[in-house]
């Protein structure tokens, strides 16, 4: 029984690390997408103001 309990600790640590890496990946990907969206919106606004100035 003690041997089986000893297997739970490394398994728990590895699963915790896997969830941490997954969480960091999701947060990083979300940040990257939102940053790109902000850039696209800024470019669209600048193009709209340039088009409005020329007409």
Order of alpha helices (4+ residues) and beta strands (2+ residues): alpha
